[in-house]
Amino acid sequence: MTSMDIHQILQYLPHRYPFLLIDRVLDLVPGERITALKNVSMNEPFFPGHYPHHPVMPGVLIIETMAQAAAILSFETMGRRPDDKSVYYFAGIDGARFKRPVSPGDQLVLEVSITTAKRGIWKYAAVAKVDGQLAAEAELLCTLRTTE
């Protein structure tokens, strides 16, 4: 079992404000699974426009939060950290479903597990929950590519 605070997360993700979406890792088992948190605040830069009178976290950002958790899991599984010559990309998103809105004040709990890793393509089963209720789910495909 591995947990991570924000300082450790910053070593595994190249994202920075306003696109760093993972706040804490609660549990990580390399090669298997990760449980991470996203604290949803009214101060998020997307809420003024989505929607001003009923703020809701965009579904695409929930999926991105899942992918950031998946990236941390993958780098920890590989025993490495990202560098300036590599980028971890989406290769596909399957079966994305949104079950409940995510609003300011919610704590998004992300549960991501590796289902396969072959020829540089990683596949994950991912869910996002709020108060134990399913908010979103998807199968993610990601790959690590060099930029040079």
Phi and psi restraints in degrees (value plus and minus 20) as a CYANA .aco file:
   2 THR   PHI    -148.0  -108.0
   2 THR   PSI     115.0   155.0
   3 SER   PHI    -138.0   -98.0
   3 SER   PSI     140.9   180.9
   4 MET   PHI    -161.7  -121.7
   4 MET   PSI     120.5   160.5
   5 ASP   PHI    -114.5   -74.5
   5 ASP   PSI    -199.2  -159.2
   6 ILE   PHI     -81.9   -41.9
   6 ILE   PSI     -53.7   -13.7
   7 HIS   PHI     -86.0   -46.0
   7 HIS   PSI     -57.9   -17.9
   8 GLN   PHI     -92.6   -52.6
   8 GLN   PSI     -59.1   -19.1
   9 ILE   PHI     -79.2   -39.2
   9 ILE   PSI     -60.4   -20.4
  10 LEU   PHI     -80.4   -40.4
  10 LEU   PSI     -42.1    -2.1
  11 GLN   PHI     -98.7   -58.7
  11 GLN   PSI     -39.7     0.3
  12 TYR   PHI    -124.0   -84.0
  12 TYR   PSI     -37.9     2.1
  13 LEU   PHI    -141.5  -101.5
  13 LEU   PSI     114.1   154.1
  14 PRO   PHI     -99.5   -59.5
  14 PRO   PSI     -29.6    10.4
  15 HIS   PHI     -85.8   -45.8
  15 HIS   PSI     127.7   167.7
  16 ARG   PHI    -157.8  -117.8
  16 ARG   PSI     151.6   191.6
  17 TYR   PHI     -72.3   -32.3
  17 TYR   PSI     115.6   155.6
  18 PRO   PHI    -115.7   -75.7
  18 PRO   PSI      -3.2    36.8
  19 PHE   PHI    -126.1   -86.1
  19 PHE   PSI     -22.1    17.9
  20 LEU   PHI     -98.5   -58.5
  20 LEU   PSI      96.0   136.0
  21 LEU   PHI    -130.7   -90.7
  21 LEU   PSI     -34.3     5.7
  22 ILE   PHI    -110.2   -70.2
  22 ILE   PSI     108.6   148.6
  23 ASP   PHI    -119.3   -79.3
  23 ASP   PSI     -51.3   -11.3
  24 ARG   PHI    -179.5  -139.5
  24 ARG   PSI     127.7   167.7
  25 VAL   PHI    -127.2   -87.2
  25 VAL   PSI     102.4   142.4
  26 LEU   PHI    -106.0   -66.0
  26 LEU   PSI     -56.5   -16.5
  27 ASP   PHI    -175.3  -135.3
  27 ASP   PSI     117.8   157.8
  28 LEU   PHI    -166.5  -126.5
  28 LEU   PSI     105.5   145.5
  29 VAL   PHI    -137.4   -97.4
  29 VAL   PSI      85.5   125.5
  30 PRO   PHI     -72.4   -32.4
  30 PRO   PSI     117.9   157.9
  31 GLY   PHI      61.3   101.3
  31 GLY   PSI     -24.7    15.3
  32 GLU   PHI    -148.6  -108.6
  32 GLU   PSI     -90.2   -50.2
  33 ARG   PHI    -175.2  -135.2
  33 ARG   PSI     144.5   184.5
  34 ILE   PHI    -162.1  -122.1
  34 ILE   PSI     125.0   165.0
  35 THR   PHI    -143.2  -103.2
  35 THR   PSI     102.7   142.7
  36 ALA   PHI    -153.4  -113.4
  36 ALA   PSI     144.8   184.8
  37 LEU   PHI    -141.1  -101.1
  37 LEU   PSI     125.3   165.3
  38 LYS   PHI    -148.9  -108.9
  38 LYS   PSI      94.5   134.5
  39 ASN   PHI    -104.9   -64.9
  39 ASN   PSI      98.9   138.9
  40 VAL   PHI    -112.3   -72.3
  40 VAL   PSI      96.8   136.8
  41 SER   PHI    -132.0   -92.0
  41 SER   PSI     130.8   170.8
  42 MET   PHI     -82.8   -42.8
  42 MET   PSI     -38.3     1.7
  43 ASN   PHI    -100.3   -60.3
  43 ASN   PSI     -18.4    21.6
  44 GLU   PHI     -80.3   -40.3
  44 GLU   PSI     119.8   159.8
  45 PRO   PHI     -86.8   -46.8
  45 PRO   PSI     -36.5     3.5
  46 PHE   PHI    -107.8   -67.8
  46 PHE   PSI     -39.2     0.8
  47 PHE   PHI     -84.6   -44.6
  47 PHE   PSI     -55.5   -15.5
  48 PRO   PHI     -78.4   -38.4
  48 PRO   PSI     -46.2    -6.2
  49 GLY   PHI    -129.4   -89.4
  49 GLY   PSI     -21.6    18.4
  50 HIS   PHI    -160.8  -120.8
  50 HIS   PSI      56.2    96.2
  51 TYR   PHI    -138.6   -98.6
  51 TYR   PSI     122.1   162.1
  52 PRO   PHI     -75.9   -35.9
  52 PRO   PSI     -55.5   -15.5
  53 HIS   PHI    -119.1   -79.1
  53 HIS   PSI     -25.9    14.1
  54 HIS   PHI    -175.2  -135.2
  54 HIS   PSI      57.4    97.4
  55 PRO   PHI     -82.6   -42.6
  55 PRO   PSI     109.9   149.9
  56 VAL   PHI    -156.2  -116.2
  56 VAL   PSI     113.2   153.2
  57 MET   PHI     -87.3   -47.3
  57 MET   PSI     107.5   147.5
  58 PRO   PHI     -79.7   -39.7
  58 PRO   PSI     117.9   157.9
  59 GLY   PHI     -76.8   -36.8
  59 GLY   PSI     -58.2   -18.2
  60 VAL   PHI     -82.3   -42.3
  60 VAL   PSI     -50.9   -10.9
  61 LEU   PHI     -98.3   -58.3
  61 LEU   PSI     -47.7    -7.7
  62 ILE   PHI     -84.6   -44.6
  62 ILE   PSI     -64.3   -24.3
  63 ILE   PHI     -81.7   -41.7
  63 ILE   PSI     -63.1   -23.1
  64 GLU   PHI     -80.7   -40.7
  64 GLU   PSI     -58.6   -18.6
  65 THR   PHI     -82.8   -42.8
  65 THR   PSI     -61.6   -21.6
  66 MET   PHI     -79.8   -39.8
  66 MET   PSI     -63.7   -23.7
  67 ALA   PHI     -85.3   -45.3
  67 ALA   PSI     -56.6   -16.6
  68 GLN   PHI     -85.5   -45.5
  68 GLN   PSI     -59.3   -19.3
  69 ALA   PHI     -82.6   -42.6
  69 ALA   PSI     -62.1   -22.1
  70 ALA   PHI     -81.5   -41.5
  70 ALA   PSI     -59.7   -19.7
  71 ALA   PHI     -83.5   -43.5
  71 ALA   PSI     -64.2   -24.2
  72 ILE   PHI     -79.0   -39.0
  72 ILE   PSI     -65.3   -25.3
  73 LEU   PHI     -79.5   -39.5
  73 LEU   PSI     -65.0   -25.0
  74 SER   PHI     -85.0   -45.0
  74 SER   PSI     -66.6   -26.6
  75 PHE   PHI     -83.2   -43.2
  75 PHE   PSI     -60.9   -20.9
  76 GLU   PHI     -84.9   -44.9
  76 GLU   PSI     -58.9   -18.9
  77 THR   PHI     -83.9   -43.9
  77 THR   PSI     -60.2   -20.2
  78 MET   PHI     -97.2   -57.2
  78 MET   PSI     -30.6     9.4
  79 GLY   PHI      49.6    89.6
  79 GLY   PSI      12.3    52.3
  80 ARG   PHI    -163.1  -123.1
  80 ARG   PSI     153.6   193.6
  81 ARG   PHI    -145.1  -105.1
  81 ARG   PSI     137.4   177.4
  82 PRO   PHI     -86.2   -46.2
  82 PRO   PSI     135.3   175.3
  83 ASP   PHI    -153.6  -113.6
  83 ASP   PSI    -199.7  -159.7
  84 ASP   PHI     -90.2   -50.2
  84 ASP   PSI     -28.9    11.1
  85 LYS   PHI    -127.2   -87.2
  85 LYS   PSI      -9.9    30.1
  86 SER   PHI    -160.2  -120.2
  86 SER   PSI     129.8   169.8
  87 VAL   PHI    -155.6  -115.6
  87 VAL   PSI     118.4   158.4
  88 TYR   PHI    -118.3   -78.3
  88 TYR   PSI      90.3   130.3
  89 TYR   PHI    -125.5   -85.5
  89 TYR   PSI     133.1   173.1
  90 PHE   PHI     -88.0   -48.0
  90 PHE   PSI     119.0   159.0
  91 ALA   PHI    -134.2   -94.2
  91 ALA   PSI     -37.0     3.0
  92 GLY   PHI     158.5   198.5
  92 GLY   PSI     136.9   176.9
  93 ILE   PHI    -155.7  -115.7
  93 ILE   PSI     100.0   140.0
  94 ASP   PHI    -141.0  -101.0
  94 ASP   PSI     126.6   166.6
  95 GLY   PHI      42.0    82.0
  95 GLY   PSI       9.4    49.4
  96 ALA   PHI     -87.5   -47.5
  96 ALA   PSI     108.2   148.2
  97 ARG   PHI    -157.4  -117.4
  97 ARG   PSI     120.5   160.5
  98 PHE   PHI    -137.3   -97.3
  98 PHE   PSI     101.4   141.4
  99 LYS   PHI    -124.8   -84.8
  99 LYS   PSI     -45.1    -5.1
 100 ARG   PHI    -176.2  -136.2
 100 ARG   PSI     130.3   170.3
 101 PRO   PHI     -88.1   -48.1
 101 PRO   PSI     130.1   170.1
 102 VAL   PHI    -131.2   -91.2
 102 VAL   PSI     103.2   143.2
 103 SER   PHI    -142.0  -102.0
 103 SER   PSI     145.5   185.5
 104 PRO   PHI     -74.8   -34.8
 104 PRO   PSI     118.6   158.6
 105 GLY   PHI      75.5   115.5
 105 GLY   PSI     -35.4     4.6
 106 ASP   PHI     -96.3   -56.3
 106 ASP   PSI     132.4   172.4
 107 GLN   PHI    -133.8   -93.8
 107 GLN   PSI      95.6   135.6
 108 LEU   PHI    -106.8   -66.8
 108 LEU   PSI     100.0   140.0
 109 VAL   PHI    -123.1   -83.1
 109 VAL   PSI     100.2   140.2
 110 LEU   PHI    -124.3   -84.3
 110 LEU   PSI     109.0   149.0
 111 GLU   PHI    -142.3  -102.3
 111 GLU   PSI      93.2   133.2
 112 VAL   PHI    -146.0  -106.0
 112 VAL   PSI     111.8   151.8
 113 SER   PHI    -150.1  -110.1
 113 SER   PSI     125.8   165.8
 114 ILE   PHI     -96.6   -56.6
 114 ILE   PSI     108.0   148.0
 115 THR   PHI    -121.2   -81.2
 115 THR   PSI     -57.5   -17.5
 116 THR   PHI    -172.3  -132.3
 116 THR   PSI     136.3   176.3
 117 ALA   PHI    -165.0  -125.0
 117 ALA   PSI      83.7   123.7
 118 LYS   PHI    -156.4  -116.4
 118 LYS   PSI     115.8   155.8
 119 ARG   PHI      27.5    67.5
 119 ARG   PSI      21.9    61.9
 120 GLY   PHI      61.1   101.1
 120 GLY   PSI     -17.5    22.5
 121 ILE   PHI    -128.3   -88.3
 121 ILE   PSI     104.7   144.7
 122 TRP   PHI    -125.9   -85.9
 122 TRP   PSI     114.9   154.9
 123 LYS   PHI    -138.3   -98.3
 123 LYS   PSI     117.5   157.5
 124 TYR   PHI    -151.5  -111.5
 124 TYR   PSI     129.6   169.6
 125 ALA   PHI    -121.9   -81.9
 125 ALA   PSI     106.6   146.6
 126 ALA   PHI    -151.9  -111.9
 126 ALA   PSI     119.1   159.1
 127 VAL   PHI    -154.1  -114.1
 127 VAL   PSI     131.7   171.7
 128 ALA   PHI    -145.2  -105.2
 128 ALA   PSI     111.1   151.1
 129 LYS   PHI    -146.5  -106.5
 129 LYS   PSI     131.4   171.4
 130 VAL   PHI    -147.4  -107.4
 130 VAL   PSI     103.6   143.6
 131 ASP   PHI      31.7    71.7
 131 ASP   PSI      18.5    58.5
 132 GLY   PHI      59.2    99.2
 132 GLY   PSI     -25.3    14.7
 133 GLN   PHI    -114.9   -74.9
 133 GLN   PSI     117.9   157.9
 134 LEU   PHI     -85.2   -45.2
 134 LEU   PSI     103.3   143.3
 135 ALA   PHI    -121.5   -81.5
 135 ALA   PSI     -56.8   -16.8
 136 ALA   PHI    -179.8  -139.8
 136 ALA   PSI     136.9   176.9
 137 GLU   PHI    -169.3  -129.3
 137 GLU   PSI     133.0   173.0
 138 ALA   PHI    -188.5  -148.5
 138 ALA   PSI     139.1   179.1
 139 GLU   PHI    -121.5   -81.5
 139 GLU   PSI     109.2   149.2
 140 LEU   PHI    -133.0   -93.0
 140 LEU   PSI     122.6   162.6
 141 LEU   PHI    -140.0  -100.0
 141 LEU   PSI     109.0   149.0
 142 CYS   PHI    -156.8  -116.8
 142 CYS   PSI     138.8   178.8
 143 THR   PHI    -166.3  -126.3
 143 THR   PSI     129.2   169.2
 144 LEU   PHI    -118.4   -78.4
 144 LEU   PSI     105.9   145.9
 145 ARG   PHI    -147.5  -107.5
 145 ARG   PSI     125.6   165.6
 146 THR   PHI    -103.2   -63.2
 146 THR   PSI     128.3   168.3
 147 THR   PHI    -119.4   -79.4
 147 THR   PSI     -24.5    15.5
